[in-house]
């Protein structure tokens, strides 16, 4: 993982001992190590919700880990801010595109697409021709249906804690996230790795 990080981010990239517990959980999940998953109470049938302070490595780790998956298993990364801006530009089609992964027909190439929505909570509520909506809240509710009906996984990174998620998106969204995802939190003492 460190080698891949150096290839992508440069030779100064390194993994930090303070994140060992998080990295072990991510290792367990992405390798499917049953004993380690059981130890950390990780359900391989769920996605991941990676939570921690700014700069601890959430996005970086999720970008690196997707490199170890086969192309067919590889999840796509999308920032929540970009989704909000897309909604401002094109409207509800964005919610349908990322929430359902198909329109009126089933596209077998995209319906089972897993996503990692990066930096949940950083986006603003936006308007499209006067219609204001919480784009990610709507997408999460739709992704929950995909999870329930087709076992499609969704991952998230966020600076928000569970109570803050509930405050921003409501109790329904928080409840569905809890059912859809394994929650992994960086320690409060984890430092900002950006220099």
Contact map, one row per residue, 1 for C-alpha under 8 A:
111110000000000000000000000000000000000000000000000000000000000110000000000000000000000000000000000000000000000000000000000000000000000000000000000000000000000000000000000000000000000000000000000
111111000000111000000000000000000000000000000000000000000000000000000000000000000000000000000000000000000000000000000000000000000000000000000000000000000000000000000000000000000000000000000000000
111111100000000000000000000000000000000000000000000000000000000000000000000000000000000000000000000000000000000000000000000000000000000000000000000000000000000000000000000000000000000000000000000
111111110000000000000000000000000000000000000000000000000000000100000000000000000000000000000000000000000000000000000000000000000000000000000000000000000000000000000000000000000000000000000000000
111111111100110000000000000000000000000000000000000000000000000100000000000000000000000000000000000000000000000000000000000000000000000000000000000000000000000000000000000000000000000000000000000
011111111111110000000000000000000000000000000000000000000000000000000000000000000000000000000000000000000000000000000000000000000000000000000000000000000000000000000000000000000000000000000000000
001111111110000000000000000000000000000000000000000000000000000000000000000000000000000000000000000000000000000000000000000000000000000000000000000000000000000000000000000000000000000000000000000
000111111100000000000000000000000000000000000000000000000000000000000000000000000000000000000000000000000000000000000000000000000000000000000000000000000000000000000000000000000000000000000000000
000011111111100000000000000000000000000000000000000000000000000000000000000000000000000000000000000000000000000000000000000000000000000000000000000000000000000000000000000000000000000000000000000
000011111111100000000000000000000000000000000000000000000000000000000000000000000000000000000000000000000000000000000000000000000000000000000000000000000000000000000000000000000000000000000000000
000001101111100000000000000000000000000000000000000000000000000000000000000000000000000000000000000000000000000000000000000000000000000000000000000000000000000000000000000000000000000000000000000
000001001111110000000000000000000000000000000000000000000000000000000000000000000000000000000000000000000000000000000000000000000000000000000000000000000000000000000000000000000000000000000000000
010011001111111000000000000000000000000000000000000000000000000000000000000000000000000000000000000000000000000000000000000000000000000000000000000000000000000000000000000000000000000000000000000
010011000001111100000000000000000000000000000000000000000000000000000000000000000000000000000000000000000000000000000000000000000000000000000000000000000000000000000000000000000000000000000000000
010000000000111110100000000000000000000000000000000000000000000000000000000000000000000000000000000000000000000000000000000000000000000000000000000000000000000000000000000000000000000000000000000
000000000000011111110000000000000000000000000000000000000000000000000000000000000000000000000000000000000000000000000000000000000000000000000000000000000000000000000000000000000000000000000000000
000000000000001111110000000000000000000000000000000000000000000000000000000000000000000000000000000000000000000000000000000000000000000000000000000000000000000000000000000000000000000000000000000
000000000000000111111000000000000000000000000000000000000000000000000000000000000000000000000000000000000000000000000000000000000000000000000000000000000000000000000000000000000000000000100100000
000000000000001111111110000000000000000000000000000000000000000000000000000000000000000000000000000000000000000000000000000000000000000000000000000000000000000000000000000000000000000001100100000
000000000000000111111111000000000000000000000000000000000000000000000000000000000000000000000000000000000000000000000000000000000000000000000000000000000000000000000000000000000000000000000000000
000000000000000001111111100000000000000000000000000000000000000000000000000000000000000000000000000000000000000000000000000000000000000000000000000000000000000000000000000000000000000000000000000
000000000000000000111111110000000000000000000000000000000000000000000000000000000000000000000000000000000000000000000000000000000000000000000000000000000000000000000000000000000000000111000000000
000000000000000000111111111000000000000000000000000000000000000000000000000000000000000000000000000000000000000000000000000000000000000000000000000000000000000000000000000000000000000000000000000
000000000000000000011111111100000000000000000000000000000000000000000000000000000000000000000000000000000000000000000000000000000000000000000000000000000000000000000000000000000000000000000000000
000000000000000000001111111110000001100101000000000000000000000000000000000000000000000000000000000000000000000000000000000000000000000000000000000000000000000000000000000000000000000100000000000
000000000000000000000111111111000000000000000000000000000000000000000000000000000000000000000000000000000000000000000000000000000000000000000000000000000000000000000000000000000000000000000000000
000000000000000000000011111111101000000000000000000000000000000000000000000000000000000000000000000000000000000000000000000000000000000000000000000000000000000000000000000000000000000000000000000
000000000000000000000001111111111101100000000000000000000000000000000000000000000000000000000000000000000000000000000000000000000000000000000000000000000000000000000000000000000000000000000000000
000000000000000000000000111111111000100001010000000000000000000000000000000000000000000000000000000000000000000000000000000000000000000000000000000000000000000000000000000000000000000000000000000
000000000000000000000000011111111000000000000000000000000000000010001000000000000000000000000000000000000000000000000000000000000000000000000000000000000000000000000000000000000000000000000000000
000000000000000000000000001111111000000000000000000000000000000000000000000000000000000000000000000000000000000000000000000000000000000000000000000000000000000000000000000000000000000000000000000
000000000000000000000000000111111100100000010000000000000000000000000000000000000000000000000000000000000000000000000000000000000000000000000000000000000000000000000000000000000000000000000000000
000000000000000000000000001111111111100000000000000000000000000000000000000000000000000000000000000000000000000000000000000000000000000000000000000000000000000000000000000000000000000000000000000
000000000000000000000000000100011111110000000000000000000000000000000000000000000000000000000000000000000000000000000000000000000000000000000000000000000000000000000000000000000000000000000000000
000000000000000000000000000000001111111000000000000000000000000000000000000000000000000000000000000000000000000000000000000000000000000000000000000000000000000000000000000000000000000000000000000
000000000000000000000000100100001111111100000000000000000000000000000000000000000000000000000000000000000000000000000000000000000000000000000000000000000000000000000000000000000000000000000000000
000000000000000000000000100110011111111111110000000000000000000000000000000000000000000000000000000000000000000000000000000000000000000000000000000000000000000000000000000000000000000000000000000
000000000000000000000000000000000111111111100000000000000000000000000000000000000000000000000000000000000000000000000000000000000000000000000000000000000000000000000000000000000000000000000000000
000000000000000000000000000000000011111111000000000000000000000000000000000000000000000000000000000000000000000000000000000000000000000000000000000000000000000000000000000000000000000000000000000
000000000000000000000000100000000001111111000000000000000000000000000000000000000000000000000000000000000000000000000000000000000000000000000000000000000000000000000000000000000000000000000000000
000000000000000000000000000000000000111111100000000000000000000000000000000000000000000000000000000000000000000000000000000000000000000000000000000000000000000000000000000000000000000000000000000
000000000000000000000000100010000000111111110000000000000000000000000000000000000000000000000000000000000000000000000000000000000000000000000000000000000000000000000000000000000000010000000000000
000000000000000000000000000000000000110011111100000000000000000000000000000000000000000000000000000000000000000000000000000000000000000000000000000000000000000000000000000000000000010000000000000
000000000000000000000000000010010000100001111110000000000000000000000000000000000000000000000000000000000000000000000000000000000000000000000000000000000000000000000000000000000000000000000000000
000000000000000000000000000000000000000000111110000000000000000000000000000000000000000000000000000000000000000000000000000000000000000000000000000000101000000000000000000000000000000000000000000
000000000000000000000000000000000000000000111111000000000000000000000000000000000000000000000000000000000000000000000000000000000000000000000000000000001100000000000000000000000011110000000000000
000000000000000000000000000000000000000000011111100000000000000000000000000000000000000000000000000000000000000000000000000000000000000000000000000000001110000000000000000000000001110000000000000
000000000000000000000000000000000000000000000111110000000000000000000000000000000000000000000000000000000000000000000000000000000000000000000000000000000111000000000000000000000000111100000000000
000000000000000000000000000000000000000000000011111000000000000000000000000000000000000000000000000000000000000000000000000000000000000000000000000000000011110000000000000000000000111100000000000
000000000000000000000000000000000000000000000001111100000100000000000000000000000000000000000000000000000000000000000000000000000000000000000000000000000011110000000000000000000000001111000000000
000000000000000000000000000000000000000000000000111110000100000000000000000000000000000000000000000000000000000000000000000000000000000000000000000000000000111110000000000000000000001111000000000
000000000000000000000000000000000000000000000000011111010100000000000000000000000000000000000000000000000000000000000000000000000000000000000000000000000000011110000000000000000000000011110000000
000000000000000000000000000000000000000000000000001111110000000000000000000000000000000000000000000000000000000000000000000000000000000000000000000000000000001000000000000000000000000001010101000
000000000000000000000000000000000000000000000000000111110000000000000000000000000000000000000000000000000000000000000000000000000000000000000000000000000000001000000000000000000000000000000001000
000000000000000000000000000000000000000000000000000011111100000000000000000000000000000000000000000000000000000000000000000000000000000000000000000000000000000000000000000000000000000000000011110
000000000000000000000000000000000000000000000000000111111100000000000000000000000000000000000000000000000000000000000000000000000000000000000000000000000000000000000000000000000000000001000111100
000000000000000000000000000000000000000000000000000000111111100000000000000000000000000000000000000000000000000000000000000000000000000000000000000000000000000000000000000000000000000000000001100
000000000000000000000000000000000000000000000000011100111111110000000000000000000000000000000000000000000000000000000000000000000000000000000000000000000000110000000000000000000000000000000000000
000000000000000000000000000000000000000000000000000000001111111000000000000000000000000000000000000000000000000000000110000000000000000000000000000000000000100000000000000000000000000000000000000
000000000000000000000000000000000000000000000000000000001111111100000000000000000000000000000000000000000000000000000000000000000000000000000000000000000000000000000000000000000000000000000000000
000000000000000000000000000000000000000000000000000000001111111110000000000000000000000000000000000000000000000000000000000000000000000000000000000000000000000000000000000000000000000000000000000
000000000000000000000000000000000000000000000000000000000111111111000000000000000000000000000000000000000000000000010000000000000000000000000000000000000000000000000000000000000000000000000000000
000000000000000000000000000000000000000000000000000000000011111111100000000010000000000000000000000000000000000000000000000000000000000000000000000000000000000000000000000000000000000000000000000
100110000000000000000000000000000000000000000000000000000001111111110000000000000000000000000000000000000000000000000000000000000000000000000000000000000000000000000000000000000000000000000000000
100000000000000000000000000001000000000000000000000000000000111111111000000000000000000000000000000000000000000000000000000000000000000000000000000000000000000000000000000000000000000000000000000
000000000000000000000000000000000000000000000000000000000000011111111000011000000000000000000000000000000000000000000000000000000000000000000000000000000000000000000000000000000000000000000000000
000000000000000000000000000000000000000000000000000000000000001111111100010000000000000000000000000000000000000000000000000000000000000000000000000000000000000000000000000000000000000000000000000
000000000000000000000000000000000000000000000000000000000000000111111100000000000000000000000000000000000000000000000000000000000000000000000000000000000000000000000000000000000000000000000000000
000000000000000000000000000001000000000000000000000000000000000011111111110000000000000000000000000000000000000000000000000000000000000000000000000000000000000000000000000000000000000000000000000
000000000000000000000000000000000000000000000000000000000000000000111111110000000000000000000000000000000000000000000000000000000000000000000000000000000000000000000000000000000000000000000000000
000000000000000000000000000000000000000000000000000000000000000000001111110000000000000000000000000000000000000000000000000000000000000000000000000000000000000000000000000000000000000000000000000
000000000000000000000000000000000000000000000000000000000000000000001111110000000000000000000000000000000000000000000000000000000000000000000000000000000000000000000000000000000000000000000000000
000000000000000000000000000000000000000000000000000000000000000000001111111000000000000000000000000000000000000001000000000000000000000000000000000000000000000000000000000000000000000000000000000
000000000000000000000000000000000000000000000000000000000000000001101111111100000000000000000000000000000000000001000000000000000000000000000000000000000000000000000000000000000000000000000000000
000000000000000000000000000000000000000000000000000000000000000001000000111110000000000000000000000000000000000011110000000000000000000000000000000000000000000000000000000000000000000000000000000
000000000000000000000000000000000000000000000000000000000000000000000000011111000000000000000000000000000000000011110000000000000000000000000000000000000000000000000000000000000000000000000000000
000000000000000000000000000000000000000000000000000000000000001000000000001111100000000000000000000000000000000000111100000000000000000000000000000000000000000000000000000000000000000000000000000
000000000000000000000000000000000000000000000000000000000000000000000000000111110110000000000000000000000000000000111100000000000000000000000000000000000000000000000000000000000000000000000000000
000000000000000000000000000000000000000000000000000000000000000000000000000011111110000000000000000000000000000000001111000000000000000000000000000000000000000000000000000000000000000000000000000
000000000000000000000000000000000000000000000000000000000000000000000000000001111111000000000000000000000000000000001111111000000000000100000000000000000000000000000000000000000000000000000000000
000000000000000000000000000000000000000000000000000000000000000000000000000000111111100000000000000000000000000000000010011100000000000000000000000000000000000000000000000000000000000000000000000
000000000000000000000000000000000000000000000000000000000000000000000000000001111111110000000000000000000000000000000000000000000000000000000000000000000000000000000000000000000000000000000000000
000000000000000000000000000000000000000000000000000000000000000000000000000001111111111000000100000000000000000000000000000000000000001100000000000000000000000000000000000000000000000000000000000
000000000000000000000000000000000000000000000000000000000000000000000000000000011111111100000000000000000000000000000000001111000000001100000000000000000000000000000000000000000000000000000000000
000000000000000000000000000000000000000000000000000000000000000000000000000000001111111110000000000000000000000000000000000001000000000000000000000000000000000000000000000000000000000000000000000
000000000000000000000000000000000000000000000000000000000000000000000000000000000111111111100100000000000000000000000000000000000000000000000000000000000000000000000000000000000000000000000000000
000000000000000000000000000000000000000000000000000000000000000000000000000000000011111111111110000000000000000000000000000001110000001000000000000000000000000000000000000000000000000000000000000
000000000000000000000000000000000000000000000000000000000000000000000000000000000001111111100000000000000000000000000000000001110000000000000000000000000000000000000000000000000000000000000000000
000000000000000000000000000000000000000000000000000000000000000000000000000000000000111111100000000000000000000000000000000000010000000000000000000000000000000000000000000000000000000000000000000
000000000000000000000000000000000000000000000000000000000000000000000000000000000000011111111100000000000000000000000000000000010000000000000000000000000000000000000000000000000000000000000000000
000000000000000000000000000000000000000000000000000000000000000000000000000000000000011111111110000000000000000000000000000000010000000000000000000000000000000000000000000000000000000000000000000
000000000000000000000000000000000000000000000000000000000000000000000000000000000000001001111111000000000000000000000000000000000000000000000000000000000000000000000000000000000000000000000000000
000000000000000000000000000000000000000000000000000000000000000000000000000000000000001001111111100000000000000000000000000000000000000000000000000000000000000000000000000000000000000000000000000
000000000000000000000000000000000000000000000000000000000000000000000000000000000010011001111111110000000000000000000000000000000000000000000000000000000000000000000000000000000000000000000000000
000000000000000000000000000000000000000000000000000000000000000000000000000000000000001000111111111100000000000000000000000000000000001001100000000000000000000000000000000000000000000000000000000
000000000000000000000000000000000000000000000000000000000000000000000000000000000000000000011111111111100000000000000000000000000000000000100000000000000000000000000000000000000000000000000000000
000000000000000000000000000000000000000000000000000000000000000000000000000000000000000000001111111111100000000000000000000000000000000000000000000000000000000000000000000000000000000000000000000
000000000000000000000000000000000000000000000000000000000000000000000000000000000000000000000111111110000000000000000000000000000000000000100010000000000000000000000000000000000000000000000000000
000000000000000000000000000000000000000000000000000000000000000000000000000000000000000000000011111110000000000000000000000000000000000001111110000000000000000000000000000000000000000000000000000
000000000000000000000000000000000000000000000000000000000000000000000000000000000000000000000011111111100000001000000000000000000000000000000110010000000000000000000000000000000000000000000000000
000000000000000000000000000000000000000000000000000000000000000000000000000000000000000000000001111111100000011110000000000000000000000000000000000000000000000000000000000000000000000000000000000
000000000000000000000000000000000000000000000000000000000000000000000000000000000000000000000001100111111110011000000000000000000000000000000000000000000000000000000000000000000000000000000000000
000000000000000000000000000000000000000000000000000000000000000000000000000000000000000000000001100111111100000000000000000000000000000000000000000000000000000000000000000000000000000000000000000
000000000000000000000000000000000000000000000000000000000000000000000000000000000000000000000000000001111100000000000000000000000000000000000000000000000000000000000000000000000000000000000000000
000000000000000000000000000000000000000000000000000000000000000000000000000000000000000000000000000001111110000000000000000000000000000000000000000000000000000000000000000000000000000000000000000
000000000000000000000000000000000000000000000000000000000000000000000000000000000000000000000000000001111111001000000000000000000000000000000000000000000000000000000000000000000000000000000000000
000000000000000000000000000000000000000000000000000000000000000000000000000000000000000000000000000001001111111000000000000000000000000000000000000000000000000000000000000000000000000000000000000
000000000000000000000000000000000000000000000000000000000000000000000000000000000000000000000000000000000111111100000000000000000000000000000000000000000000000000000000000000000000000000000000000
000000000000000000000000000000000000000000000000000000000000000000000000000000000000000000000000000000000011111110000000000000000000000000000000000000000000000000000000000000000000000000000000000
000000000000000000000000000000000000000000000000000000000000000000000000000000000000000000000000000011000011111110000000000000000000000000000000000000000000000000000000000000000000000000000000000
000000000000000000000000000000000000000000000000000000000000000000000000000000000000000000000000000111000111111110000000000000000000000000000000000000000000000000000000000000000000000000000000000
000000000000000000000000000000000000000000000000000000000000000000000000000000000000000000000000000010000001111111000000000000000000000000000000000001010000000000000000000000000000000000000000000
000000000000000000000000000000000000000000000000000000000000000000000000001100000000000000000000000010000000111111100000000000000000000000000000000000010000000000000000000000000000000000000000000
000000000000000000000000000000000000000000000000000000000000000000000000111100000000000000000000000000000000000111110000000000000000000000000000000000011110000000000000000000000000000000000000000
000000000000000000000000000000000000000000000000000000000000000000000000001111000000000000000000000000000000000011111000000000000000000000000000000000001110000000000000000000000000000000000000000
000000000000000000000000000000000000000000000000000000000000010000000000001111000000000000000000000000000000000001111100000000000000000000000000000000000111100000000000000000000000000000000000000
000000000000000000000000000000000000000000000000000000000000000000000000000011110000000000000000000000000000000000111111000000000000000000000000000000000111100000000000000000000000000000000000000
000000000000000000000000000000000000000000000000000000000010000000000000000011110000000000000000000000000000000000011111000000000000000000000000000000000001110000000000000000000000000000000000000
000000000000000000000000000000000000000000000000000000000010000000000000000000111000000000000000000000000000000000001111111000000000000000000000000000000001111000000000000000000000000000000000000
000000000000000000000000000000000000000000000000000000000000000000000000000000110000000000000000000000000000000000001111111000000000000100000000000000000001111100000000000000000000000000000000000
000000000000000000000000000000000000000000000000000000000000000000000000000000010000000000000000000000000000000000000011111100000000000000000000000000000000011100001001000000000000000000000000000
000000000000000000000000000000000000000000000000000000000000000000000000000000011000000000000000000000000000000000000011111100000000000000000000000000000000000000000000000000000000000000000000000
000000000000000000000000000000000000000000000000000000000000000000000000000000011001000000000000000000000000000000000011111110000000000000000000000000000000000000000000000000000000000000000000000
000000000000000000000000000000000000000000000000000000000000000000000000000000001001000000000000000000000000000000000000111111000000010000000000000000000000000000000000000000000000000000000000000
000000000000000000000000000000000000000000000000000000000000000000000000000000000001000000000000000000000000000000000000001111100001111000000000000000000000000000000000000000000000000000000000000
000000000000000000000000000000000000000000000000000000000000000000000000000000000001101100000000000000000000000000000000000111110001111000000000000000000000000000000000000000000000000000000000000
000000000000000000000000000000000000000000000000000000000000000000000000000000000000001100000000000000000000000000000000000011111111100000000000000000000000000000000000000000000000000000000000000
000000000000000000000000000000000000000000000000000000000000000000000000000000000000001111100000000000000000000000000000000001111111000000000000000000000000000000000000000000000000000000000000000
000000000000000000000000000000000000000000000000000000000000000000000000000000000000000000000000000000000000000000000000000000111110000000000000000000000000000000000000000000000000000000000000000
000000000000000000000000000000000000000000000000000000000000000000000000000000000000000000000000000000000000000000000000000000111111000000000000000000000000000000000000000000000000000000000000000
000000000000000000000000000000000000000000000000000000000000000000000000000000000000000000000000000000000000000000000000000000111111100000000000000000000000000000000000000000000000000000000000000
000000000000000000000000000000000000000000000000000000000000000000000000000000000000000000000000000000000000000000000000000011110111110000000000000000000000000000000000000000000000000000000000000
000000000000000000000000000000000000000000000000000000000000000000000000000000000000000000000000000000000000000000000000000011100011111000000000000000000000000000000000000000000000000000000000000
000000000000000000000000000000000000000000000000000000000000000000000000000000000000000000000000000000000000000000000000000111000001111111000000000000000000000000000000100000000000000000000000000
000000000000000000000000000000000000000000000000000000000000000000000000000000000011001000000010000000000000000000000000000011000000111111100000000000000000000000000000000000000000000000000000000
000000000000000000000000000000000000000000000000000000000000000000000000000000010011000000000000000000000000000000000001000000000000011111110000000000000000000000000000000000000000000000000000000
000000000000000000000000000000000000000000000000000000000000000000000000000000000000000000000000000000000000000000000000000000000000011111111000000000000000000000000000100010000000000000000000000
000000000000000000000000000000000000000000000000000000000000000000000000000000000000000000000010001000000000000000000000000000000000011111111100000000000000000000000000000000000000000000000000000
000000000000000000000000000000000000000000000000000000000000000000000000000000000000000000000011011000000000000000000000000000000000001111111110000000000000000000000000000000000000000000000000000
000000000000000000000000000000000000000000000000000000000000000000000000000000000000000000000000001000000000000000000000000000000000000111111111000000000000000000000000000010011000000000000000000
000000000000000000000000000000000000000000000000000000000000000000000000000000000000000000000000001000000000000000000000000000000000000011111111100000000000000000000000000010010000000000000000000
000000000000000000000000000000000000000000000000000000000000000000000000000000000000000000000000001100000000000000000000000000000000000001111111110000000000000000000000000000000000000000000000000
000000000000000000000000000000000000000000000000000000000000000000000000000000000000000000000000011100000000000000000000000000000000000000111111111000010100000000000000000000000000000000000000000
000000000000000000000000000000000000000000000000000000000000000000000000000000000000000000000000000000000000000000000000000000000000000000011111111100000000000000000000000000011001000000000000000
000000000000000000000000000000000000000000000000000000000000000000000000000000000000000000000000000000000000000000000000000000000000000000001111111110000000000000000000000000000000000000000000000
000000000000000000000000000000000000000000000000000000000000000000000000000000000000000000000000000100000000000000000000000000000000000000000111111111110000000000000000000000000000000000000000000
000000000000000000000000000000000000000000000000000000000000000000000000000000000000000000000000000000000000000000000000000000000000000000000011111111111100000000000000000000000001000000000000000
000000000000000000000000000000000000000000000000000000000000000000000000000000000000000000000000000000000000000000000000000000000000000000000001111111110000000000000000000000000000000000000000000
000000000000000000000000000000000000000000000000000000000000000000000000000000000000000000000000000000000000000000000000000000000000000000000000111111100000000000000000000000000000000000000000000
000000000000000000000000000000000000000000000000000000000000000000000000000000000000000000000000000000000000000100000000000000000000000000000000011111110000000000000000000000000000000000000000000
000000000000000000000000000000000000000000001000000000000000000000000000000000000000000000000000000000000000000000000000000000000000000000000000011111111000000000000000000000000000000000000000000
000000000000000000000000000000000000000000000000000000000000000000000000000000000000000000000000000000000000000111000000000000000000000000000010011101111100000000000000000000000000000000000000000
000000000000000000000000000000000000000000001110000000000000000000000000000000000000000000000000000000000000000001100000000000000000000000000000001000111110000000000000000000000001000000000000000
000000000000000000000000000000000000000000000111000000000000000000000000000000000000000000000000000000000000000001111000000000000000000000000010001000011111000000000000000000000001100000000000000
000000000000000000000000000000000000000000000011110000000000000000000000000000000000000000000000000000000000000001111000000000000000000000000000000000001111100000000000000000000000100000000000000
000000000000000000000000000000000000000000000001110000000000000000000000000000000000000000000000000000000000000000011111000000000000000000000000000000000111110000000000000000000000000000000000000
000000000000000000000000000000000000000000000000111000000110000000000000000000000000000000000000000000000000000000011111000000000000000000000000000000000011111000000000000000000000000000000000000
000000000000000000000000000000000000000000000000111100000100000000000000000000000000000000000000000000000000000000000111100000000000000000000000000000000001111110000000000000000000000000000000000
000000000000000000000000000000000000000000000000001111000000000000000000000000000000000000000000000000000000000000000011100000000000000000000000000000000000111110000000000000000000000000000000000
000000000000000000000000000000000000000000000000001100000000000000000000000000000000000000000000000000000000000000000001100000000000000000000000000000000000011111111000000000000000000000000000000
000000000000000000000000000000000000000000000000001100000000000000000000000000000000000000000000000000000000000000000000000000000000000000000000000000000000011111111000000000000000000000000000000
000000000000000000000000000000000000000000000000000000000000000000000000000000000000000000000000000000000000000000000000000000000000000000000000000000000000000111111100000001000000000000000000000
000000000000000000000000000000000000000000000000000000000000000000000000000000000000000000000000000000000000000000000000000000000000000000000000000000000000000111111110000000000000000000000000000
000000000000000000000000000000000000000000000000000000000000000000000000000000000000000000000000000000000000000000000000000000000000000000000000000000000000000111111111000000000000000000000000000
000000000000000000000000000000000000000000000000000000000000000000000000000000000000000000000000000000000000000000000000100000000000000000000000000000000000000111111111110001000000000000000000000
000000000000000000000000000000000000000000000000000000000000000000000000000000000000000000000000000000000000000000000000000000000000000000000000000000000000000001111111111011000000000000000000000
000000000000000000000000000000000000000000000000000000000000000000000000000000000000000000000000000000000000000000000000000000000000000000000000000000000000000000111111111000000000000000000000000
000000000000000000000000000000000000000000000000000000000000000000000000000000000000000000000000000000000000000000000000100000000000000000000000000000000000000000011111110000000000000000000000000
000000000000000000000000000000000000000000000000000000000000000000000000000000000000000000000000000000000000000000000000000000000000010010000000000000000000000000001111111111000000000000000000000
000000000000000000000000000000000000000000000000000000000000000000000000000000000000000000000000000000000000000000000000000000000000000000000000000000000000000000001111111111000000000000000000000
000000000000000000000000000000000000000000000000000000000000000000000000000000000000000000000000000000000000000000000000000000000000000000000000000000000000000000000110111111100000000000000000000
000000000000000000000000000000000000000000000000000000000000000000000000000000000000000000000000000000000000000000000000000000000000000000000000000000000000000000000000111111110000000000000000000
000000000000000000000000000000000000000000000000000000000000000000000000000000000000000000000000000000000000000000000000000000000000000010011000000000000000000000000100111111111000000000000000000
000000000000000000000000000000000000000000000000000000000000000000000000000000000000000000000000000000000000000000000000000000000000000000000000000000000000000001001100111111111100000000000000000
000000000000000000000000000000000000000000000000000000000000000000000000000000000000000000000000000000000000000000000000000000000000000000000000000000000000000000000000001111111110000000000000000
000000000000000000000000000000000000000000000000000000000000000000000000000000000000000000000000000000000000000000000000000000000000000000011001000000000000000000000000000111111111000000000000000
000000000000000000000000000000000000000000000000000000000000000000000000000000000000000000000000000000000000000000000000000000000000000000010001000000000000000000000000000011111111100000000000000
000000000000000000000000000000000000000000000000000000000000000000000000000000000000000000000000000000000000000000000000000000000000000000000000000000000000000000000000000001111111111000000000000
000000000000000000000000000000000000000000000100000000000000000000000000000000000000000000000000000000000000000000000000000000000000000000000000000000000000000000000000000000111111100000000000000
000000000000000000000000000000000000000000000110000000000000000000000000000000000000000000000000000000000000000000000000000000000000000000000001001000001100000000000000000000011111110000000000000
000000000000000000000000000000000000000000000111100000000000000000000000000000000000000000000000000000000000000000000000000000000000000000000000000000000110000000000000000000001111111000000000000
000000000000000000000000000000000000000001100111100000000000000000000000000000000000000000000000000000000000000000000000000000000000000000000000000000000000000000000000000000000101111100000000000
000000000000000000000000000000000000000000000001111000000000000000000000000000000000000000000000000000000000000000000000000000000000000000000000000000000000000000000000000000000100111110000000000
000000000000000000000100100000000000000000000001111000000000000000000000000000000000000000000000000000000000000000000000000000000000000000000000000000000000000000000000000000000000011111000000000
000000000000000000000100000000000000000000000000011100000000000000000000000000000000000000000000000000000000000000000000000000000000000000000000000000000000000000000000000000000000001111100000000
000000000000000000100100000000000000000000000000011110010000000000000000000000000000000000000000000000000000000000000000000000000000000000000000000000000000000000000000000000000000000111110100000
000000000000000001100000000000000000000000000000000100000000000000000000000000000000000000000000000000000000000000000000000000000000000000000000000000000000000000000000000000000000000011111100000
000000000000000000000000000000000000000000000000000110000000000000000000000000000000000000000000000000000000000000000000000000000000000000000000000000000000000000000000000000000000000001111100000
000000000000000000000000000000000000000000000000000000000000000000000000000000000000000000000000000000000000000000000000000000000000000000000000000000000000000000000000000000000000000000111110000
000000000000000001100000000000000000000000000000000010010000000000000000000000000000000000000000000000000000000000000000000000000000000000000000000000000000000000000000000000000000000001111111000
000000000000000000000000000000000000000000000000000000110000000000000000000000000000000000000000000000000000000000000000000000000000000000000000000000000000000000000000000000000000000000001111100
000000000000000000000000000000000000000000000000000011111000000000000000000000000000000000000000000000000000000000000000000000000000000000000000000000000000000000000000000000000000000000000111110
000000000000000000000000000000000000000000000000000000111000000000000000000000000000000000000000000000000000000000000000000000000000000000000000000000000000000000000000000000000000000000000011111
000000000000000000000000000000000000000000000000000000100000000000000000000000000000000000000000000000000000000000000000000000000000000000000000000000000000000000000000000000000000000000000001111
000000000000000000000000000000000000000000000000000000000000000000000000000000000000000000000000000000000000000000000000000000000000000000000000000000000000000000000000000000000000000000000000111
